[in-house]
Amino acid sequence: MFSVIVAEAVLLCAGGGLVGLLLGHALVFVAGPIVEAKSDILIDPWFFESQELAILPALLVLAVIVGLVPGLTAYRRRRRQGPQRLSAPCEICVNLRNLWMIFLFP
């Protein structure tokens, strides 16, 4: 359970960081000609700052830190309750569990 929660935090942060980076450059791509026409300032949408490339690894480190708190909480709760037998799991739950296992342990 611990690794699933941390992996979820990492995947969400990595996906959000990539989408934000792409949307930011798409916005510059759309707004660049408008800014140039009004102010004679040329903005290159394909230019990447070195700080932008440092954001993604920093996001991944923060995601692990943020995922640790609920992950440790779930781990402690699970240890306190002891092993539990589940009734017959639904087919969707089994498929989701198998999918997570493929991503976490290739």
Order of alpha helices (4+ residues) and beta strands (2+ residues): alpha-alpha-alpha
